[in-house]
Amino acid sequence: MGKHNEFGKEGEQIAVDYLVKNGYTISYKNYRYLQAEIDIIAKKGDILAIVEVRSRSSDFIENIAETVTPKKIKLLVMAANQYVTDKNIDVEVRFDIITILKNKHKFELEHLESAFFHF
């Protein structure tokens, strides 16, 4: 596995640990539907958080959260709809982004709740 993939998996684990520490229950990791993948599906109260994790080793030029494209958002919404339908659950769905920035040996995590809305 390449260093990029290893860091991505490490970032997802950091995000999972953060969510659990903050009262979320992890329902699913790496949920796939057709060409879409949701990094983390987590539940807290009556909210189902669809979490996209973005990890970078530097914050050059663009904000990490802004790397989530409209196409990616469309895929996340499609996969989330499928998950909710498959599980036959009635919950409020929220789309979050967790960004993880690695500076040397330190990680900075930011959790953006309701990072985007779908129509």
Secondary structure by P-SEA (a helix, b strand, c coil): ccaaaaaaaaaaaaaaaaaaaacccccccccccccccccbbbbcccbbbbbbbbbbcccccccccccccaaaaaaaaaaaaaaaaaaccbbbbbbbbbbbbbcccbbbbbbbccccccc
